[in-house]
Every structure is written in C-alpha cells, then in structure tokens.
Amino acid sequence: MQAMAAIVRGINALNAVIGRVVSWLALGIVIACFTVVVQRYLFGVSYLWLRDLYIWLNGAMFTGVAGFALARGDHVRVDIFYRPASVRRKAIIDLFGVLVFILPFMAIVVVYSWPFVTRSWSYWEGSSNVGGMPGLFILKSFIIVFAMLVTLQGIAMALRAILVLADREYLLPEQLRYPPNVAAELQTPGETGHEGTL
C-alpha cells in the first residue's frame, strides 16, 4: 500500500510539472497570433511558418496538459451522479472509469497513432504549406505523449481508488485525497442552533 501511495504521488507530481510547464505555451500562442494579425493588417505581409506556429503550439499545449487536467478533475464528467456520491462510491466510479474507458481508449490511441507518428519521423515531416514550419513530426509525437500522460494519470486514479476502498487513503497527502462530500456534511438549520439566521 505504501508503494501504491508513492506511485500516486509520483505520477501526480510528474503531470503537475509537465502541465505547468506546457501551459506556458499559451503565452507563445497569444504572442504568435498577435504578431500574425499585426503583420497582416498593418504591414500587409504574412508568414506561413508563423501561422503554423500558433496552431502547432495550441495542439502541443492541449495534448501536453491532458494528464494534468485529469489529475485536477478538469475533464468532462456527469457530475449529477459523481458530485453527491460518497468518497467510496467516487472511488468505485473512478476505478470503473479508468479500467473500462481510460486505459482501453488510450491503448487504442497508441496502437492507431504509432504508425502515423513513426512514418512522420521516418522522413522528418514538415508543414504541407510551402514556407511553413519544419518539424511536424515533433507535433505528431504529442499524440503519444498525450496517451502516455493520460494513461499514467489513469493508473494513479485507479491506485488512489484502491487505497480508498482498502481504507488506506490516509497514506496520501491531503491534496491528493478525494474532497469530502460537502452536501452530506451540511447540517439542517435545526441542528445548528441558528434557525433564525440566514
């Protein structure tokens, strides 16, 4: 169980570092996009490599932060079932979701994208636009990076769920534990002794 907790901490730390670093690409996207607009409308010039740049940075950023977003709970979820659930029920839902959805889907992504990415590396693929950016093979590699980071985070989620179901969640630091179900902990007005207050 200690090893499980260490793996959860390690994966979360890895995705946190990668997510925070890659999120800085947003600044590059804004600068590149602003430069394209200024060049086009003030100076009447346009560079295809610069247009490629902000699109590629956008793709790299969103695939690179996917694992971090999953760790933070920023992904899409049907919260009408998840949010009011108890911690143990959330753990069961997460374990089911990881085993049935995340891991199989990420395996499919890797299997189908691997030939696509390796072919791109085989001839150092660049932009299809004349005068565009070189190094498209690097951007395509972010598909594999995306799948690896989300898979790792899925494993961390599954291990955390197992720790909860084994009543060992205390082995994790506070920030990696499930937040308590606030709705279940709210008292009725009669129990607080402040019935007349808002």
Backbone hydrogen bonds, N-H to C=O, Kabsch-Sander energy under -0.5 kcal/mol:
donor,donor_aa,acceptor,acceptor_aa,energy
5,A,1,M,-2.4
6,A,2,Q,-2.2
7,I,3,A,-2.3
8,V,4,M,-2.5
9,R,5,A,-2.4
10,G,6,A,-2.6
11,I,7,I,-2.8
12,N,8,V,-2.3
13,A,9,R,-2.3
14,L,10,G,-2.5
15,N,11,I,-2.6
16,A,12,N,-2.0
17,V,13,A,-2.3
18,I,14,L,-2.6
19,G,15,N,-2.7
20,R,16,A,-2.3
21,V,17,V,-2.3
22,V,18,I,-3.0
23,S,19,G,-1.8
24,W,21,V,-1.3
25,L,22,V,-2.2
26,A,23,S,-1.7
27,L,24,W,-1.1
28,G,24,W,-1.0
29,I,25,L,-2.4
30,V,26,A,-2.2
31,I,27,L,-2.5
32,A,28,G,-2.7
33,C,29,I,-2.7
34,F,30,V,-2.6
35,T,31,I,-2.4
36,V,32,A,-2.2
37,V,33,C,-2.1
38,V,34,F,-2.5
39,Q,35,T,-2.7
40,R,36,V,-2.4
41,Y,37,V,-2.6
42,L,38,V,-2.3
43,F,38,V,-1.0
43,F,39,Q,-0.8
45,V,39,Q,-2.3
48,L,46,S,-0.5
49,W,131,G,-0.8
50,L,47,Y,-0.6
51,R,47,Y,-1.6
52,D,48,L,-2.7
53,L,49,W,-1.8
54,Y,50,L,-1.5
55,I,51,R,-1.2
56,W,52,D,-2.9
57,L,53,L,-2.8
58,N,54,Y,-1.5
59,G,55,I,-2.0
60,A,56,W,-2.7
61,M,57,L,-2.6
62,F,58,N,-2.3
63,T,59,G,-1.8
64,G,60,A,-2.1
65,V,61,M,-1.9
66,A,63,T,-0.6
69,A,65,V,-2.7
70,L,66,A,-2.2
71,A,67,G,-2.1
72,R,68,F,-2.0
73,G,69,A,-0.7
73,G,70,L,-0.7
74,D,69,A,-2.9
79,D,77,R,-1.6
81,F,78,V,-1.4
82,Y,78,V,-1.4
83,R,79,D,-1.5
85,A,82,Y,-1.2
90,K,86,S,-2.5
91,A,87,V,-2.1
92,I,88,R,-2.1
93,I,89,R,-2.5
94,D,90,K,-2.8
95,L,91,A,-2.6
96,F,92,I,-2.5
97,G,93,I,-2.8
98,V,94,D,-2.7
99,L,95,L,-2.3
100,V,96,F,-2.6
101,F,97,G,-2.0
102,I,97,G,-2.1
103,L,98,V,-2.6
105,F,101,F,-2.2
106,M,102,I,-2.7
107,A,103,L,-2.0
108,I,104,P,-2.1
109,V,105,F,-2.3
110,V,106,M,-2.3
111,V,107,A,-2.6
112,Y,108,I,-2.5
113,S,109,V,-2.0
114,W,110,V,-2.1
117,V,113,S,-2.7
118,T,114,W,-2.9
119,R,115,P,-2.3
120,S,116,F,-1.3
121,W,117,V,-2.1
122,S,118,T,-1.9
123,Y,119,R,-0.9
123,Y,120,S,-0.6
124,W,121,W,-1.1
125,E,120,S,-2.4
127,S,133,M,-2.7
132,G,129,N,-2.2
136,L,125,E,-1.3
137,F,125,E,-1.5
138,I,135,G,-1.2
139,L,135,G,-1.1
140,K,136,L,-2.5
141,S,137,F,-1.2
142,F,138,I,-0.6
142,F,139,L,-1.4
143,I,140,K,-1.7
144,I,140,K,-0.5
144,I,141,S,-0.6
145,V,141,S,-2.0
146,F,142,F,-2.7
147,A,143,I,-2.1
148,M,144,I,-2.6
149,L,145,V,-2.7
150,V,146,F,-2.4
151,T,147,A,-2.2
152,L,148,M,-2.6
153,Q,149,L,-2.3
154,G,150,V,-2.5
155,I,151,T,-2.4
156,A,152,L,-2.3
157,M,153,Q,-2.4
158,A,154,G,-2.5
159,L,155,I,-2.6
160,R,156,A,-2.4
161,A,157,M,-2.3
162,I,158,A,-2.2
163,L,159,L,-2.3
164,V,160,R,-2.2
165,L,161,A,-2.6
166,A,162,I,-1.7
167,D,164,V,-1.9
168,R,163,L,-3.8
171,L,168,R,-2.0
172,L,169,E,-2.1
176,L,173,P,-1.9
177,R,173,P,-0.5
177,R,174,E,-1.3
182,V,180,P,-1.2
185,E,181,N,-1.0
185,E,182,V,-0.6
186,L,182,V,-1.0
191,E,188,T,-1.7
192,T,188,T,-0.8
192,T,189,P,-0.7
193,G,189,P,-0.9
194,H,189,P,-0.8
197,T,194,H,-1.7
